[in-house]
Amino acid sequence: MIIWQPGQEINNGRFIIQGKPLGSGGFGTTYKALEPSTGKLYAIKTLNQQMQLREDFAEQQVKFINEALTIKGFDHQHILKVHEVIQSGELFGVVMEYIDGETLFQYVRQNGQLTESEALLYIDQIGQALEYIHAKGSLHRDIKPENILLRQNKREAVLIDFGLTRSIATKSMTNALTEGYAPIEQYRRKGSFGSHTDVYALAATLYYLLTADGLNKEGEFSPVPAQNRKYDDEPLPAPKHYNSRISQRVNDAILQGMEIEPEKRTPTVLNFRENLGLVRTPPPNPLPASEEGGLKSSCGMDYRKLRDLLKAGKWKEADEETKRVMLAVGNREKEGWLDVESIDNFPCEDLRTIDQLWVKYSDGKFGFSVQKRIYKGLGGTREYNSGIWDKFGDKVGWRKAIVEYYKDSYHFGNHKWLYYGDITFDKKAPEGHLPQYIFHKWGWVLVWGWCEGRCLLSRRDL
């Protein structure tokens, strides 16, 4: 039996094990490891002690490696990245991305049940990851709060632990499962497996995120197991039973996603996201993604008017059009401004299209990516720093010095943030001066910029 120890060198000294294992499950143990040559940290997963003692250990390692190679083909923002398979002695290890963060289960245990908006944010992210996995012909089969990591200081969820992942085409599967999150078909070796199998677990995860306080008061840490519901007639209380603040729409979507019989259950993750109100319905006759020279949109938004205004150098009208389309894509027309959640969830494809149009027609002078470069160059991050934000405002021309008359002479006093009416809509404006309207709330950039502006300029996809 092999257990890697802190400070141990593996794979001919390429990696050094750091501290105690990050975690251990029914199949594997995950270690934190340093690659001295690059200074990078990785997570390396192996089969655990129990698996190593099995007579068919060699066969299990082959399965372990084959599954790792399948996951290595996954490339999605909300799926843990697998880099390669290594060997150290008789033990194989899967080298994965190391994420400094905590699981959703740990997060909820520490902070209590989530608000509906925050819970839906993470479920939407993991739901998109599952749609990607299903499109690749695989099932995860172990969705639960413990298998979802939150990146440190980010509202970003990542799906981990693919130990039970199988091909959708497989008719006979192991009945390994997590009670409370596994659907009834997972209790059988042969059953009606499909995307609806992961839908149940995703719905059960949302159930827990929204009802944890009530569940924990009753000494439970997961929804009623499907086996109990099926054979012991133990009812599953509606989410609203534990949390009256849950909307009826979300309450009903969860219950439909957790139907016992597969044929009655929400069939796909996309349908589940639609039932939750997370999928924006495209407008009629949307602009094809491949049309009009790369004016791509994930939701069918037409960017031709913005392109034409920028091309004509109508900077003010283009700025107003930028706000219109971004509020429409973010489904925030009624509010008139973007909040943190809508910024974090703003489609990458649409954000890039808007930014690239500004950059192209301003000859590289304007655009969100230009603003981001300036902001980052000043040391800006997602965290609040009034000094850096003020310097950014000075740099892009959103603040100006107040000239005061005192004792027969003029003095330059403190800087103040400009109102939207004072913005310069001309290519002679400072670099990064535009787009600007989207940064305003109540006509004053500072109020919005303290939080939402930093989130936008910290987006990795700009």
C-alpha positions as CSV (number, residue, x, y, z in Angstrom):
1,M,0.0,0.0,0.0
2,I,1.4,3.4,-1.1
3,I,0.7,6.6,0.7
4,W,2.6,9.7,-0.4
5,Q,4.1,11.7,2.5
6,P,4.7,15.5,2.9
7,G,8.1,16.4,1.3
8,Q,8.2,13.2,-0.7
9,E,9.5,13.5,-4.3
10,I,7.6,11.6,-6.9
11,N,7.9,11.0,-10.7
12,N,11.7,11.1,-10.5
13,G,11.7,14.3,-8.5
14,R,9.5,16.3,-10.8
15,F,6.9,16.9,-8.0
16,I,7.1,17.3,-4.3
17,I,4.1,16.4,-2.1
18,Q,2.9,19.4,0.0
19,G,1.3,18.7,3.4
20,K,-1.5,16.3,4.1
21,P,-3.9,15.0,1.4
22,L,-6.4,17.6,0.2
23,G,-9.1,15.0,0.5
24,S,-10.1,11.3,0.1
25,G,-13.2,9.8,-1.4
26,G,-14.6,6.3,-2.2
27,F,-12.0,5.8,-5.0
28,G,-9.2,8.3,-4.8
29,T,-6.9,10.4,-2.6
30,T,-5.9,13.8,-3.8
31,Y,-2.5,15.4,-2.9
32,K,-1.2,19.0,-3.3
33,A,2.1,18.9,-5.1
34,L,4.8,21.5,-6.1
35,E,6.6,21.4,-9.4
36,P,10.0,23.0,-8.4
37,S,11.1,23.7,-11.9
38,T,8.1,26.0,-12.5
39,G,7.1,26.9,-9.0
40,K,3.5,25.9,-9.9
41,L,1.1,24.0,-7.6
42,Y,-0.9,21.0,-8.8
43,A,-3.4,18.6,-7.4
44,I,-2.5,14.9,-8.0
45,K,-5.1,12.2,-7.6
46,T,-4.4,8.5,-7.1
47,L,-6.4,5.5,-6.1
48,N,-6.9,5.4,-2.4
49,Q,-5.7,2.8,0.2
50,Q,-8.8,0.7,0.0
51,M,-8.6,0.4,-3.8
52,Q,-4.9,-0.4,-3.6
53,L,-5.7,-3.4,-1.4
54,R,-8.2,-4.9,-3.8
55,E,-7.2,-8.0,-5.8
56,D,-8.1,-6.3,-9.0
57,F,-6.0,-3.2,-8.2
58,A,-4.1,-3.4,-11.6
59,E,-7.4,-3.5,-13.5
60,Q,-8.8,-0.6,-11.4
61,Q,-5.7,1.5,-12.3
62,V,-6.3,0.9,-16.0
63,K,-9.9,2.1,-15.6
64,F,-8.6,5.1,-13.5
65,I,-6.2,6.1,-16.3
66,N,-8.7,5.7,-19.1
67,E,-11.2,7.9,-17.2
68,A,-8.5,10.5,-16.6
69,L,-7.7,10.5,-20.3
70,T,-11.4,11.1,-21.1
71,I,-11.6,14.0,-18.7
72,K,-8.3,15.4,-20.1
73,G,-10.3,16.1,-23.3
74,F,-12.7,18.4,-21.4
75,D,-12.0,22.1,-21.8
76,H,-14.5,24.3,-20.0
77,Q,-14.2,27.2,-17.6
78,H,-16.3,25.4,-14.9
79,I,-14.6,22.0,-15.2
80,L,-11.4,21.1,-13.3
81,K,-8.6,21.0,-15.8
82,V,-6.7,17.6,-16.1
83,H,-3.2,18.0,-17.5
84,E,-1.7,14.5,-17.7
85,V,-1.1,11.1,-16.2
86,I,2.1,10.3,-14.4
87,Q,3.6,7.3,-12.7
88,S,5.6,7.0,-9.5
89,G,6.6,3.4,-8.7
90,E,3.5,1.2,-9.0
91,L,1.1,4.1,-8.5
92,F,-0.4,6.2,-11.2
93,G,-1.4,9.8,-10.6
94,V,-3.6,12.2,-12.5
95,V,-2.1,15.7,-12.5
96,M,-4.8,18.4,-12.3
97,E,-5.3,22.1,-11.8
98,Y,-4.9,23.1,-8.2
99,I,-7.7,25.4,-7.0
100,D,-7.2,27.5,-3.9
101,G,-10.8,27.5,-2.5
102,E,-13.4,25.6,-0.7
103,T,-16.3,23.3,-1.7
104,L,-19.8,24.5,-1.8
105,F,-20.6,22.2,1.1
106,Q,-17.9,23.8,3.2
107,Y,-19.1,27.3,2.1
108,V,-22.7,26.6,3.1
109,R,-21.8,24.9,6.4
110,Q,-19.8,28.0,7.3
111,N,-22.1,30.8,5.9
112,G,-25.6,29.2,6.0
113,Q,-28.0,28.6,3.1
114,L,-27.5,30.8,0.1
115,T,-29.8,33.4,-1.3
116,E,-31.7,32.3,-4.4
117,S,-29.6,34.6,-6.7
118,E,-26.3,33.3,-5.5
119,A,-27.4,29.7,-5.6
120,L,-28.7,30.0,-9.1
121,L,-25.4,31.6,-10.2
122,Y,-23.4,28.5,-9.2
123,I,-26.0,26.1,-10.5
124,D,-26.1,27.9,-13.8
125,Q,-22.3,27.6,-14.1
126,I,-22.2,23.9,-13.2
127,G,-25.2,23.3,-15.4
128,Q,-23.4,24.7,-18.4
129,A,-20.4,22.5,-17.5
130,L,-22.8,19.5,-17.4
131,E,-24.2,20.4,-20.8
132,Y,-20.7,20.4,-22.2
133,I,-20.0,17.0,-20.6
134,H,-23.2,15.5,-21.9
135,A,-22.5,16.8,-25.4
136,K,-19.2,14.9,-25.2
137,G,-21.2,11.7,-24.5
138,S,-20.4,11.4,-20.8
139,L,-22.3,11.5,-17.5
140,H,-20.8,12.8,-14.3
141,R,-23.0,10.7,-11.9
142,D,-21.8,12.4,-8.7
143,I,-23.0,16.0,-8.6
144,K,-23.2,17.3,-5.0
145,P,-22.0,20.3,-3.0
146,E,-18.8,18.4,-2.0
147,N,-17.8,18.1,-5.6
148,I,-18.1,21.7,-6.5
149,L,-15.2,24.0,-5.7
150,L,-15.5,27.8,-5.4
151,R,-12.3,29.6,-6.5
152,Q,-10.9,31.8,-3.7
153,N,-12.4,35.4,-3.8
154,K,-14.4,34.7,-6.9
155,R,-18.0,33.9,-7.6
156,E,-16.9,31.0,-9.8
157,A,-17.8,27.4,-9.3
158,V,-15.8,24.5,-10.7
159,L,-16.9,20.9,-11.1
160,I,-14.5,18.3,-9.7
161,D,-14.2,14.6,-8.9
162,F,-15.0,12.6,-12.0
163,G,-14.4,9.2,-10.4
164,L,-17.9,8.0,-11.3
165,T,-18.0,9.5,-14.8
166,R,-19.2,7.1,-17.5
167,S,-20.3,7.1,-21.1
168,I,-24.0,7.9,-21.6
169,A,-24.1,4.9,-23.9
170,T,-23.2,2.5,-21.1
171,K,-26.2,0.4,-20.0
172,S,-24.6,-1.3,-17.0
173,M,-22.9,0.9,-14.4
174,T,-21.6,0.5,-10.9
175,N,-24.1,1.4,-8.2
176,A,-21.7,3.7,-6.4
177,L,-23.5,6.8,-5.4
178,T,-24.1,9.6,-2.8
179,E,-27.3,9.3,-1.0
180,G,-29.6,12.3,-1.2
181,Y,-28.2,13.3,-4.6
182,A,-28.3,10.1,-6.6
183,P,-31.5,9.3,-8.5
184,I,-33.2,6.0,-8.2
185,E,-31.6,4.5,-11.4
186,Q,-28.2,4.8,-9.8
187,Y,-29.2,2.3,-7.1
188,R,-29.4,-0.3,-9.9
189,R,-26.6,-1.7,-12.0
190,K,-28.8,-1.5,-15.1
191,G,-31.3,1.3,-15.5
192,S,-32.5,4.2,-17.6
193,F,-29.3,6.3,-17.5
194,G,-29.1,9.6,-19.4
195,S,-28.7,13.3,-18.9
196,H,-31.7,13.2,-16.6
197,T,-29.5,11.2,-14.2
198,D,-27.3,14.3,-13.6
199,V,-30.4,16.6,-13.7
200,Y,-31.6,14.9,-10.5
201,A,-28.3,15.5,-8.7
202,L,-28.0,19.1,-9.9
203,A,-31.6,19.8,-8.7
204,A,-30.8,18.1,-5.4
205,T,-27.7,20.2,-5.0
206,L,-29.8,23.4,-5.5
207,Y,-32.3,22.0,-3.0
208,Y,-29.5,21.8,-0.4
209,L,-28.0,25.2,-1.2
210,L,-31.4,26.8,-0.6
211,T,-32.6,24.8,2.4
212,A,-29.5,23.9,4.3
213,D,-30.5,25.8,7.4
214,G,-33.8,24.0,7.7
215,L,-32.2,20.6,6.9
216,N,-29.4,21.0,9.4
217,K,-31.9,21.9,12.1
218,E,-33.5,18.4,11.6
219,G,-30.1,16.7,11.7
220,E,-29.9,16.1,8.0
221,F,-27.2,17.2,5.6
222,S,-28.8,16.1,2.3
223,P,-32.3,15.8,0.7
224,V,-34.3,12.6,1.4
225,P,-32.6,9.7,-0.5
226,A,-34.4,8.5,-3.6
227,Q,-34.4,5.0,-2.2
228,N,-36.4,6.1,0.9
229,R,-38.8,8.0,-1.3
230,K,-39.3,5.1,-3.6
231,Y,-39.6,2.2,-1.2
232,D,-40.4,3.7,2.2
233,D,-42.8,6.3,1.0
234,E,-40.8,9.0,2.8
235,P,-41.9,12.3,1.2
236,L,-39.5,14.9,-0.1
237,P,-40.6,18.2,1.5
238,A,-40.9,21.1,-1.0
239,P,-37.9,23.5,-0.8
240,K,-40.4,26.2,0.4
241,H,-41.0,24.1,3.5
242,Y,-37.6,25.0,4.7
243,N,-37.2,28.4,3.0
244,S,-40.3,30.5,2.4
245,R,-38.2,33.1,0.4
246,I,-37.7,30.7,-2.5
247,S,-39.7,31.7,-5.6
248,Q,-42.4,29.4,-6.7
249,R,-40.7,29.0,-10.1
250,V,-37.5,27.7,-8.5
251,N,-39.4,25.6,-6.0
252,D,-41.3,23.8,-8.8
253,A,-38.3,23.5,-11.1
254,I,-36.4,21.7,-8.3
255,L,-39.2,19.3,-7.6
256,Q,-39.6,18.5,-11.3
257,G,-35.9,17.9,-11.6
258,M,-36.0,15.5,-8.6
259,E,-38.9,13.4,-9.8
260,I,-38.3,9.8,-8.8
261,E,-39.1,8.1,-12.2
262,P,-36.8,9.2,-15.0
263,E,-39.6,9.5,-17.5
264,K,-41.4,12.1,-15.3
265,R,-38.2,14.0,-14.6
266,T,-36.8,17.1,-16.4
267,P,-35.0,15.4,-19.3
268,T,-32.0,17.7,-19.9
269,V,-29.9,20.2,-18.0
270,L,-30.8,22.8,-20.5
271,N,-34.5,22.2,-19.8
272,F,-33.7,22.5,-16.1
273,R,-31.9,25.8,-16.6
274,E,-34.9,27.0,-18.7
275,N,-37.3,26.0,-15.9
276,L,-35.2,28.0,-13.4
277,G,-35.3,31.1,-15.7
278,L,-31.6,31.0,-16.4
279,V,-31.7,30.7,-20.2
280,R,-32.5,33.8,-22.1
281,T,-34.8,33.2,-25.0
282,P,-33.2,34.6,-28.2
283,P,-35.2,37.2,-30.2
284,P,-36.9,36.1,-33.4
285,N,-34.6,35.7,-36.4
286,P,-31.4,36.2,-34.4
287,L,-28.2,37.2,-36.2
288,P,-26.2,34.0,-37.0
289,A,-22.9,33.8,-35.1
290,S,-21.0,33.4,-38.3
291,E,-22.6,36.4,-40.0
292,E,-21.4,40.0,-40.4
293,G,-17.7,39.4,-40.0
294,G,-17.6,38.0,-36.5
295,L,-20.4,39.9,-34.7
296,K,-20.9,36.9,-32.5
297,S,-23.6,36.6,-29.8
298,S,-24.5,33.7,-27.5
299,C,-28.1,35.0,-27.2
300,G,-28.8,36.4,-30.7
301,M,-28.1,40.0,-30.0
302,D,-27.7,42.1,-33.2
303,Y,-24.5,44.3,-33.0
304,R,-24.8,45.8,-36.5
305,K,-26.1,49.2,-35.2
306,L,-23.2,49.4,-32.7
307,R,-20.7,48.6,-35.4
308,D,-22.2,51.2,-37.8
309,L,-22.1,53.9,-35.2
310,L,-18.5,53.2,-34.3
311,K,-17.5,53.0,-37.9
312,A,-19.0,56.5,-38.4
313,G,-17.2,57.9,-35.4
314,K,-20.5,58.7,-33.6
315,W,-18.9,58.0,-30.2
316,K,-21.8,59.3,-28.0
317,E,-24.5,57.4,-29.9
318,A,-22.2,54.3,-29.8
319,D,-21.7,54.6,-26.1
320,E,-25.5,54.8,-25.6
321,E,-26.0,51.8,-27.9
322,T,-23.4,49.9,-25.9
323,K,-25.4,50.4,-22.7
324,R,-28.6,49.4,-24.5
325,V,-27.3,46.1,-25.8
326,M,-25.5,45.2,-22.5
327,L,-28.6,45.8,-20.4
328,A,-30.6,43.7,-22.9
329,V,-28.1,40.8,-22.9
330,G,-27.9,41.0,-19.1
331,N,-31.7,41.2,-18.8
332,R,-31.4,44.4,-16.7
333,E,-33.3,46.9,-18.9
334,K,-35.8,47.5,-16.1
335,E,-33.1,48.3,-13.5
336,G,-31.1,50.4,-16.0
337,W,-27.7,49.3,-14.7
338,L,-25.6,46.1,-14.4
339,D,-25.0,44.5,-11.0
340,V,-22.2,42.2,-9.9
341,E,-24.1,39.0,-10.7
342,S,-25.1,40.1,-14.2
343,I,-21.5,41.2,-14.9
344,D,-20.0,37.9,-13.7
345,N,-22.5,36.1,-15.9
346,F,-22.3,38.3,-18.9
347,P,-21.6,36.0,-21.9
348,C,-17.9,35.9,-22.9
349,E,-18.7,35.9,-26.6
350,D,-20.9,39.0,-26.4
351,L,-18.4,40.9,-24.2
352,R,-15.6,40.2,-26.6
353,T,-17.7,41.3,-29.6
354,I,-18.5,44.6,-28.0
355,D,-15.0,45.2,-26.9
356,Q,-13.4,44.2,-30.2
357,L,-15.8,46.6,-32.1
358,W,-14.7,49.5,-29.9
359,V,-11.0,48.6,-30.2
360,K,-11.2,48.2,-34.0
361,Y,-12.9,51.4,-34.8
362,S,-11.0,53.6,-32.3
363,D,-7.7,52.2,-33.6
364,G,-6.9,50.6,-30.3
365,K,-7.7,53.7,-28.2
366,F,-11.0,52.7,-26.6
367,G,-12.6,49.5,-25.3
368,F,-13.0,47.5,-22.2
369,S,-9.8,45.6,-22.8
370,V,-8.0,48.9,-23.1
371,Q,-9.5,50.0,-19.8
372,K,-8.6,46.7,-18.2
373,R,-4.9,47.0,-19.3
374,I,-4.7,50.5,-17.7
375,Y,-6.5,49.4,-14.6
376,K,-4.3,46.3,-14.2
377,G,-1.2,48.4,-14.9
378,L,-2.1,50.5,-11.9
379,G,-2.3,47.4,-9.7
380,G,-6.1,47.1,-9.9
381,T,-7.8,43.9,-8.9
382,R,-11.4,42.8,-8.1
383,E,-10.7,43.9,-4.5
384,Y,-11.6,47.5,-3.5
385,N,-8.8,50.1,-3.4
386,S,-9.9,53.7,-3.5
387,G,-6.5,55.0,-4.4
388,I,-6.1,52.8,-7.4
389,W,-9.7,53.5,-8.6
390,D,-9.0,57.2,-8.3
391,K,-5.8,56.9,-10.3
392,F,-7.7,54.9,-12.9
393,G,-10.3,57.7,-13.1
394,D,-7.5,60.3,-13.6
395,K,-5.7,58.2,-16.2
396,V,-8.8,57.7,-18.5
397,G,-10.1,61.2,-18.0
398,W,-13.1,60.5,-15.8
399,R,-11.9,62.8,-13.0
400,K,-10.7,66.4,-13.2
401,A,-9.0,68.9,-10.8
402,I,-11.3,71.4,-9.2
403,V,-10.0,74.9,-9.8
404,E,-10.7,77.2,-6.8
405,Y,-10.3,81.0,-6.5
406,Y,-8.7,82.0,-3.2
407,K,-7.1,85.3,-2.1
408,D,-6.8,86.8,-5.6
409,S,-5.3,83.6,-7.1
410,Y,-6.4,80.3,-8.6
411,H,-5.6,77.0,-6.9
412,F,-6.0,73.4,-8.1
413,G,-7.8,71.5,-5.4
414,N,-9.0,67.9,-5.1
415,H,-10.1,65.9,-8.1
416,K,-13.8,65.1,-8.7
417,W,-15.5,62.5,-10.7
418,L,-17.3,63.7,-13.9
419,Y,-21.0,63.5,-14.6
420,Y,-21.9,61.8,-17.8
421,G,-22.7,65.1,-19.4
422,D,-19.1,66.2,-18.9
423,I,-17.6,63.2,-20.8
424,T,-15.6,63.9,-24.0
425,F,-17.0,62.1,-27.0
426,D,-14.1,62.6,-29.3
427,K,-11.1,60.5,-30.4
428,K,-8.9,63.1,-28.9
429,A,-10.0,62.0,-25.4
430,P,-7.5,60.1,-23.2
431,E,-6.9,56.4,-23.9
432,G,-9.5,54.2,-22.3
433,H,-12.0,57.2,-22.0
434,L,-14.7,55.2,-23.7
435,P,-17.0,53.2,-23.5
436,Q,-18.3,55.1,-20.5
437,Y,-22.1,55.1,-20.2
438,I,-22.2,51.5,-18.9
439,F,-20.1,52.6,-15.9
440,H,-22.7,55.1,-14.8
441,K,-25.4,54.6,-12.1
442,W,-27.5,57.7,-11.4
443,G,-25.3,59.7,-13.8
444,W,-22.2,59.4,-11.6
445,V,-19.4,56.9,-12.5
446,L,-18.0,56.7,-8.9
447,V,-21.1,55.2,-7.4
448,W,-21.1,52.3,-9.8
449,G,-17.4,52.0,-10.2
450,W,-16.6,51.1,-6.6
451,C,-17.8,47.6,-7.1
452,E,-19.4,46.6,-10.4
453,G,-16.7,48.5,-12.5
454,R,-13.9,46.6,-10.8
455,C,-15.7,43.3,-11.5
456,L,-16.0,44.1,-15.2
457,L,-12.3,45.2,-15.6
458,S,-11.2,42.0,-13.7
459,R,-12.9,39.7,-16.2
460,R,-10.3,37.2,-17.5
461,D,-12.0,37.0,-20.9
462,L,-11.2,40.6,-21.9
